[in-house]
Structures are given as structure tokens and as C-alpha cells.
């Protein structure tokens, strides 16, 4: 929830979104009365739910009976709650009232490859040197590139990973999450590099803090 919140508010601030109220809950919370009272006081009608499935089930059922989900209310949720399991335990007479204002969004990274940034990523992939070359007799020759301590980058236990110099990669051959993986690795490496240069311990907390407060 916290990571989603930082990402959501980053783009919300970019587009001038106004937040009437923001609420965070311990996962064990069962009483939402004070939260509903605060929401009603500020007049919110659009709610963004950044929570997991089990918490969302408890939250939606509770706030409905507390009178928060009125006509004209709009709920926006993530793909984490886009499942019939969300409403399967609701009272069958109330489920349509609880769910009528809910819209969930699903991330579709594959669509990104149709945008200029995605096309540029595919182009960059194709301009990388091949990790497998084909010899004169048709045999595969693996790249002998190593890291700074001499560990092979592309060869492990008899297996060469990567792609051939005869292969031209197209967008439909790239897993939709490949670009995100590249970005995550580079972001982590950048964070670790900056922490080391600043004589700060490289651990999960410090890396998370750096990434949450930096533009890479």
C-alpha cells in the first residue's frame, strides 16, 4: 500500500490532483467509523483504494454499512482486488450496492511497446551486442564477457543465455515485464552506487528511501 501510495501521489501531483483526505490503516483494522466520519466531513465522493484483497473485503463491507457508499460515489481500485473473491462473501442483497461504484484498473505493460518509449526500448535491445554468435560450422559461441570479479555474465552450468546475432527482436517477442525488469535493475544499481559513494549502508530500507525520494 505504501509503495502504491508514493507512486500514485507522484503522478497525482504532476497532474494537479487534489486530495481531500488521505488515510492509512494497520492491516488489523476492523473499525472504520472515525474514518467514515472524517470522509463525510470533507465531502469526498471519489475514493482510490490502494489495499490488498483481504483488507478490501473488510473495508468495503464495513464502510457500506457505515453509510459511505452512497449514490454518486466512485471507487477506484487496483488489479489486486479485481476478482470475484472480493464480493463472494458479501451479503447477496447488498453486493450490488457495495460494488456498483467500483472500477479497477489493470496494468498492461505490453501496450507500452506501441508508444515511442517502448519502441525506443526495442531499438536499444536490438542494438545490444549479441551474447550468442554462430560459428562458421553453425555452432553457437557464447559471449565470454565477465563482471568485475571474473564471473561469466551469460554462461552458467553449460547454458548460454541471451540471443543470437541472427535474431532481430520484435516487440511481440519481448515479455511485457522485460522493460520494467531492466528499469528496476538499473534503479537498484543507481541507488546502491549512490549509497556506497555516500558511505551509507546498502540495505533494503536505505535503498527504498533513496528510490522514494529521488528521480532516476
MODELLER restraints for C-alpha pairs under 7 A, 6 or more apart:
rsr = mdl.restraints
at = mdl.atoms
rsr.add(forms.Gaussian(group=physical.xy_distance, feature=features.Distance(at['CA:1:A'], at['CA:50:A']), mean=5.36, stdev=0.5))
rsr.add(forms.Gaussian(group=physical.xy_distance, feature=features.Distance(at['CA:1:A'], at['CA:51:A']), mean=5.51, stdev=0.5))
rsr.add(forms.Gaussian(group=physical.xy_distance, feature=features.Distance(at['CA:4:A'], at['CA:50:A']), mean=6.44, stdev=0.5))
rsr.add(forms.Gaussian(group=physical.xy_distance, feature=features.Distance(at['CA:5:A'], at['CA:50:A']), mean=6.89, stdev=0.5))
rsr.add(forms.Gaussian(group=physical.xy_distance, feature=features.Distance(at['CA:20:A'], at['CA:42:A']), mean=6.50, stdev=0.5))
rsr.add(forms.Gaussian(group=physical.xy_distance, feature=features.Distance(at['CA:20:A'], at['CA:44:A']), mean=6.63, stdev=0.5))
rsr.add(forms.Gaussian(group=physical.xy_distance, feature=features.Distance(at['CA:21:A'], at['CA:39:A']), mean=6.96, stdev=0.5))
rsr.add(forms.Gaussian(group=physical.xy_distance, feature=features.Distance(at['CA:27:A'], at['CA:55:A']), mean=6.80, stdev=0.5))
rsr.add(forms.Gaussian(group=physical.xy_distance, feature=features.Distance(at['CA:32:A'], at['CA:62:A']), mean=6.95, stdev=0.5))
rsr.add(forms.Gaussian(group=physical.xy_distance, feature=features.Distance(at['CA:32:A'], at['CA:63:A']), mean=6.71, stdev=0.5))
rsr.add(forms.Gaussian(group=physical.xy_distance, feature=features.Distance(at['CA:33:A'], at['CA:66:A']), mean=6.84, stdev=0.5))
rsr.add(forms.Gaussian(group=physical.xy_distance, feature=features.Distance(at['CA:36:A'], at['CA:63:A']), mean=6.81, stdev=0.5))
rsr.add(forms.Gaussian(group=physical.xy_distance, feature=features.Distance(at['CA:36:A'], at['CA:68:A']), mean=6.29, stdev=0.5))
rsr.add(forms.Gaussian(group=physical.xy_distance, feature=features.Distance(at['CA:45:A'], at['CA:72:A']), mean=6.90, stdev=0.5))
rsr.add(forms.Gaussian(group=physical.xy_distance, feature=features.Distance(at['CA:45:A'], at['CA:73:A']), mean=4.80, stdev=0.5))
rsr.add(forms.Gaussian(group=physical.xy_distance, feature=features.Distance(at['CA:45:A'], at['CA:74:A']), mean=6.19, stdev=0.5))
rsr.add(forms.Gaussian(group=physical.xy_distance, feature=features.Distance(at['CA:46:A'], at['CA:73:A']), mean=5.97, stdev=0.5))
rsr.add(forms.Gaussian(group=physical.xy_distance, feature=features.Distance(at['CA:46:A'], at['CA:74:A']), mean=4.70, stdev=0.5))
rsr.add(forms.Gaussian(group=physical.xy_distance, feature=features.Distance(at['CA:46:A'], at['CA:75:A']), mean=5.90, stdev=0.5))
rsr.add(forms.Gaussian(group=physical.xy_distance, feature=features.Distance(at['CA:47:A'], at['CA:74:A']), mean=6.27, stdev=0.5))
rsr.add(forms.Gaussian(group=physical.xy_distance, feature=features.Distance(at['CA:47:A'], at['CA:75:A']), mean=4.87, stdev=0.5))
rsr.add(forms.Gaussian(group=physical.xy_distance, feature=features.Distance(at['CA:47:A'], at['CA:76:A']), mean=6.11, stdev=0.5))
rsr.add(forms.Gaussian(group=physical.xy_distance, feature=features.Distance(at['CA:48:A'], at['CA:75:A']), mean=6.00, stdev=0.5))
rsr.add(forms.Gaussian(group=physical.xy_distance, feature=features.Distance(at['CA:48:A'], at['CA:76:A']), mean=4.73, stdev=0.5))
rsr.add(forms.Gaussian(group=physical.xy_distance, feature=features.Distance(at['CA:48:A'], at['CA:77:A']), mean=5.98, stdev=0.5))
rsr.add(forms.Gaussian(group=physical.xy_distance, feature=features.Distance(at['CA:49:A'], at['CA:76:A']), mean=6.02, stdev=0.5))
rsr.add(forms.Gaussian(group=physical.xy_distance, feature=features.Distance(at['CA:49:A'], at['CA:77:A']), mean=4.89, stdev=0.5))
rsr.add(forms.Gaussian(group=physical.xy_distance, feature=features.Distance(at['CA:50:A'], at['CA:77:A']), mean=6.51, stdev=0.5))
rsr.add(forms.Gaussian(group=physical.xy_distance, feature=features.Distance(at['CA:50:A'], at['CA:78:A']), mean=6.69, stdev=0.5))
rsr.add(forms.Gaussian(group=physical.xy_distance, feature=features.Distance(at['CA:52:A'], at['CA:80:A']), mean=5.95, stdev=0.5))
rsr.add(forms.Gaussian(group=physical.xy_distance, feature=features.Distance(at['CA:52:A'], at['CA:81:A']), mean=6.57, stdev=0.5))
rsr.add(forms.Gaussian(group=physical.xy_distance, feature=features.Distance(at['CA:53:A'], at['CA:80:A']), mean=6.12, stdev=0.5))
rsr.add(forms.Gaussian(group=physical.xy_distance, feature=features.Distance(at['CA:53:A'], at['CA:81:A']), mean=5.00, stdev=0.5))
rsr.add(forms.Gaussian(group=physical.xy_distance, feature=features.Distance(at['CA:53:A'], at['CA:86:A']), mean=6.46, stdev=0.5))
rsr.add(forms.Gaussian(group=physical.xy_distance, feature=features.Distance(at['CA:57:A'], at['CA:86:A']), mean=5.58, stdev=0.5))
rsr.add(forms.Gaussian(group=physical.xy_distance, feature=features.Distance(at['CA:60:A'], at['CA:98:A']), mean=6.97, stdev=0.5))
rsr.add(forms.Gaussian(group=physical.xy_distance, feature=features.Distance(at['CA:63:A'], at['CA:69:A']), mean=6.90, stdev=0.5))
rsr.add(forms.Gaussian(group=physical.xy_distance, feature=features.Distance(at['CA:64:A'], at['CA:98:A']), mean=6.27, stdev=0.5))
rsr.add(forms.Gaussian(group=physical.xy_distance, feature=features.Distance(at['CA:69:A'], at['CA:98:A']), mean=6.76, stdev=0.5))
rsr.add(forms.Gaussian(group=physical.xy_distance, feature=features.Distance(at['CA:73:A'], at['CA:101:A']), mean=5.97, stdev=0.5))
rsr.add(forms.Gaussian(group=physical.xy_distance, feature=features.Distance(at['CA:74:A'], at['CA:101:A']), mean=4.80, stdev=0.5))
rsr.add(forms.Gaussian(group=physical.xy_distance, feature=features.Distance(at['CA:74:A'], at['CA:102:A']), mean=6.20, stdev=0.5))
rsr.add(forms.Gaussian(group=physical.xy_distance, feature=features.Distance(at['CA:75:A'], at['CA:101:A']), mean=5.56, stdev=0.5))
rsr.add(forms.Gaussian(group=physical.xy_distance, feature=features.Distance(at['CA:75:A'], at['CA:102:A']), mean=4.46, stdev=0.5))
rsr.add(forms.Gaussian(group=physical.xy_distance, feature=features.Distance(at['CA:75:A'], at['CA:103:A']), mean=6.09, stdev=0.5))
rsr.add(forms.Gaussian(group=physical.xy_distance, feature=features.Distance(at['CA:76:A'], at['CA:102:A']), mean=5.87, stdev=0.5))
rsr.add(forms.Gaussian(group=physical.xy_distance, feature=features.Distance(at['CA:76:A'], at['CA:103:A']), mean=5.02, stdev=0.5))
rsr.add(forms.Gaussian(group=physical.xy_distance, feature=features.Distance(at['CA:76:A'], at['CA:104:A']), mean=5.62, stdev=0.5))
rsr.add(forms.Gaussian(group=physical.xy_distance, feature=features.Distance(at['CA:77:A'], at['CA:103:A']), mean=6.20, stdev=0.5))
rsr.add(forms.Gaussian(group=physical.xy_distance, feature=features.Distance(at['CA:77:A'], at['CA:104:A']), mean=4.46, stdev=0.5))
rsr.add(forms.Gaussian(group=physical.xy_distance, feature=features.Distance(at['CA:77:A'], at['CA:105:A']), mean=6.45, stdev=0.5))
rsr.add(forms.Gaussian(group=physical.xy_distance, feature=features.Distance(at['CA:78:A'], at['CA:104:A']), mean=5.24, stdev=0.5))
rsr.add(forms.Gaussian(group=physical.xy_distance, feature=features.Distance(at['CA:78:A'], at['CA:105:A']), mean=5.28, stdev=0.5))
rsr.add(forms.Gaussian(group=physical.xy_distance, feature=features.Distance(at['CA:78:A'], at['CA:106:A']), mean=6.60, stdev=0.5))
rsr.add(forms.Gaussian(group=physical.xy_distance, feature=features.Distance(at['CA:79:A'], at['CA:104:A']), mean=5.98, stdev=0.5))
rsr.add(forms.Gaussian(group=physical.xy_distance, feature=features.Distance(at['CA:79:A'], at['CA:105:A']), mean=5.65, stdev=0.5))
rsr.add(forms.Gaussian(group=physical.xy_distance, feature=features.Distance(at['CA:79:A'], at['CA:106:A']), mean=4.98, stdev=0.5))
rsr.add(forms.Gaussian(group=physical.xy_distance, feature=features.Distance(at['CA:82:A'], at['CA:104:A']), mean=5.96, stdev=0.5))
rsr.add(forms.Gaussian(group=physical.xy_distance, feature=features.Distance(at['CA:87:A'], at['CA:95:A']), mean=6.60, stdev=0.5))
rsr.add(forms.Gaussian(group=physical.xy_distance, feature=features.Distance(at['CA:109:A'], at['CA:176:A']), mean=5.32, stdev=0.5))
rsr.add(forms.Gaussian(group=physical.xy_distance, feature=features.Distance(at['CA:109:A'], at['CA:177:A']), mean=6.58, stdev=0.5))
rsr.add(forms.Gaussian(group=physical.xy_distance, feature=features.Distance(at['CA:110:A'], at['CA:176:A']), mean=4.58, stdev=0.5))
rsr.add(forms.Gaussian(group=physical.xy_distance, feature=features.Distance(at['CA:112:A'], at['CA:118:A']), mean=5.28, stdev=0.5))
rsr.add(forms.Gaussian(group=physical.xy_distance, feature=features.Distance(at['CA:113:A'], at['CA:119:A']), mean=5.52, stdev=0.5))
rsr.add(forms.Gaussian(group=physical.xy_distance, feature=features.Distance(at['CA:113:A'], at['CA:171:A']), mean=6.30, stdev=0.5))
rsr.add(forms.Gaussian(group=physical.xy_distance, feature=features.Distance(at['CA:122:A'], at['CA:170:A']), mean=6.80, stdev=0.5))
rsr.add(forms.Gaussian(group=physical.xy_distance, feature=features.Distance(at['CA:122:A'], at['CA:171:A']), mean=6.34, stdev=0.5))
rsr.add(forms.Gaussian(group=physical.xy_distance, feature=features.Distance(at['CA:126:A'], at['CA:168:A']), mean=6.43, stdev=0.5))
rsr.add(forms.Gaussian(group=physical.xy_distance, feature=features.Distance(at['CA:126:A'], at['CA:169:A']), mean=6.10, stdev=0.5))
rsr.add(forms.Gaussian(group=physical.xy_distance, feature=features.Distance(at['CA:130:A'], at['CA:163:A']), mean=5.90, stdev=0.5))
rsr.add(forms.Gaussian(group=physical.xy_distance, feature=features.Distance(at['CA:130:A'], at['CA:164:A']), mean=5.58, stdev=0.5))
rsr.add(forms.Gaussian(group=physical.xy_distance, feature=features.Distance(at['CA:130:A'], at['CA:165:A']), mean=5.11, stdev=0.5))
rsr.add(forms.Gaussian(group=physical.xy_distance, feature=features.Distance(at['CA:131:A'], at['CA:142:A']), mean=5.98, stdev=0.5))
rsr.add(forms.Gaussian(group=physical.xy_distance, feature=features.Distance(at['CA:131:A'], at['CA:143:A']), mean=4.92, stdev=0.5))
rsr.add(forms.Gaussian(group=physical.xy_distance, feature=features.Distance(at['CA:131:A'], at['CA:154:A']), mean=6.89, stdev=0.5))
rsr.add(forms.Gaussian(group=physical.xy_distance, feature=features.Distance(at['CA:131:A'], at['CA:162:A']), mean=5.37, stdev=0.5))
rsr.add(forms.Gaussian(group=physical.xy_distance, feature=features.Distance(at['CA:131:A'], at['CA:163:A']), mean=5.74, stdev=0.5))
rsr.add(forms.Gaussian(group=physical.xy_distance, feature=features.Distance(at['CA:131:A'], at['CA:164:A']), mean=6.44, stdev=0.5))
rsr.add(forms.Gaussian(group=physical.xy_distance, feature=features.Distance(at['CA:132:A'], at['CA:140:A']), mean=6.27, stdev=0.5))
rsr.add(forms.Gaussian(group=physical.xy_distance, feature=features.Distance(at['CA:132:A'], at['CA:141:A']), mean=5.57, stdev=0.5))
rsr.add(forms.Gaussian(group=physical.xy_distance, feature=features.Distance(at['CA:132:A'], at['CA:142:A']), mean=4.73, stdev=0.5))
rsr.add(forms.Gaussian(group=physical.xy_distance, feature=features.Distance(at['CA:132:A'], at['CA:143:A']), mean=6.01, stdev=0.5))
rsr.add(forms.Gaussian(group=physical.xy_distance, feature=features.Distance(at['CA:132:A'], at['CA:162:A']), mean=6.72, stdev=0.5))
rsr.add(forms.Gaussian(group=physical.xy_distance, feature=features.Distance(at['CA:132:A'], at['CA:163:A']), mean=5.68, stdev=0.5))
rsr.add(forms.Gaussian(group=physical.xy_distance, feature=features.Distance(at['CA:132:A'], at['CA:164:A']), mean=4.56, stdev=0.5))
rsr.add(forms.Gaussian(group=physical.xy_distance, feature=features.Distance(at['CA:132:A'], at['CA:165:A']), mean=6.46, stdev=0.5))
rsr.add(forms.Gaussian(group=physical.xy_distance, feature=features.Distance(at['CA:133:A'], at['CA:140:A']), mean=5.79, stdev=0.5))
rsr.add(forms.Gaussian(group=physical.xy_distance, feature=features.Distance(at['CA:133:A'], at['CA:141:A']), mean=5.16, stdev=0.5))
rsr.add(forms.Gaussian(group=physical.xy_distance, feature=features.Distance(at['CA:133:A'], at['CA:142:A']), mean=6.58, stdev=0.5))
rsr.add(forms.Gaussian(group=physical.xy_distance, feature=features.Distance(at['CA:133:A'], at['CA:164:A']), mean=5.60, stdev=0.5))
rsr.add(forms.Gaussian(group=physical.xy_distance, feature=features.Distance(at['CA:133:A'], at['CA:165:A']), mean=5.52, stdev=0.5))
rsr.add(forms.Gaussian(group=physical.xy_distance, feature=features.Distance(at['CA:134:A'], at['CA:140:A']), mean=4.76, stdev=0.5))
rsr.add(forms.Gaussian(group=physical.xy_distance, feature=features.Distance(at['CA:134:A'], at['CA:141:A']), mean=6.03, stdev=0.5))
rsr.add(forms.Gaussian(group=physical.xy_distance, feature=features.Distance(at['CA:135:A'], at['CA:141:A']), mean=6.52, stdev=0.5))
rsr.add(forms.Gaussian(group=physical.xy_distance, feature=features.Distance(at['CA:142:A'], at['CA:155:A']), mean=6.98, stdev=0.5))
rsr.add(forms.Gaussian(group=physical.xy_distance, feature=features.Distance(at['CA:142:A'], at['CA:160:A']), mean=5.87, stdev=0.5))
rsr.add(forms.Gaussian(group=physical.xy_distance, feature=features.Distance(at['CA:143:A'], at['CA:154:A']), mean=6.61, stdev=0.5))
rsr.add(forms.Gaussian(group=physical.xy_distance, feature=features.Distance(at['CA:144:A'], at['CA:152:A']), mean=6.57, stdev=0.5))
rsr.add(forms.Gaussian(group=physical.xy_distance, feature=features.Distance(at['CA:145:A'], at['CA:152:A']), mean=6.00, stdev=0.5))
rsr.add(forms.Gaussian(group=physical.xy_distance, feature=features.Distance(at['CA:145:A'], at['CA:153:A']), mean=5.91, stdev=0.5))
rsr.add(forms.Gaussian(group=physical.xy_distance, feature=features.Distance(at['CA:146:A'], at['CA:152:A']), mean=4.30, stdev=0.5))
rsr.add(forms.Gaussian(group=physical.xy_distance, feature=features.Distance(at['CA:146:A'], at['CA:153:A']), mean=5.10, stdev=0.5))
rsr.add(forms.Gaussian(group=physical.xy_distance, feature=features.Distance(at['CA:147:A'], at['CA:153:A']), mean=6.41, stdev=0.5))
rsr.add(forms.Gaussian(group=physical.xy_distance, feature=features.Distance(at['CA:154:A'], at['CA:160:A']), mean=5.58, stdev=0.5))
rsr.add(forms.Gaussian(group=physical.xy_distance, feature=features.Distance(at['CA:154:A'], at['CA:161:A']), mean=5.23, stdev=0.5))
rsr.add(forms.Gaussian(group=physical.xy_distance, feature=features.Distance(at['CA:154:A'], at['CA:162:A']), mean=6.90, stdev=0.5))
rsr.add(forms.Gaussian(group=physical.xy_distance, feature=features.Distance(at['CA:155:A'], at['CA:161:A']), mean=6.40, stdev=0.5))
rsr.add(forms.Gaussian(group=physical.xy_distance, feature=features.Distance(at['CA:187:A'], at['CA:216:A']), mean=6.75, stdev=0.5))
rsr.add(forms.Gaussian(group=physical.xy_distance, feature=features.Distance(at['CA:191:A'], at['CA:207:A']), mean=5.89, stdev=0.5))
rsr.add(forms.Gaussian(group=physical.xy_distance, feature=features.Distance(at['CA:191:A'], at['CA:210:A']), mean=6.29, stdev=0.5))
rsr.add(forms.Gaussian(group=physical.xy_distance, feature=features.Distance(at['CA:191:A'], at['CA:211:A']), mean=6.71, stdev=0.5))
rsr.add(forms.Gaussian(group=physical.xy_distance, feature=features.Distance(at['CA:192:A'], at['CA:202:A']), mean=6.02, stdev=0.5))
rsr.add(forms.Gaussian(group=physical.xy_distance, feature=features.Distance(at['CA:192:A'], at['CA:207:A']), mean=6.80, stdev=0.5))
rsr.add(forms.Gaussian(group=physical.xy_distance, feature=features.Distance(at['CA:195:A'], at['CA:201:A']), mean=6.68, stdev=0.5))
rsr.add(forms.Gaussian(group=physical.xy_distance, feature=features.Distance(at['CA:195:A'], at['CA:202:A']), mean=6.23, stdev=0.5))
rsr.add(forms.Gaussian(group=physical.xy_distance, feature=features.Distance(at['CA:196:A'], at['CA:202:A']), mean=6.94, stdev=0.5))
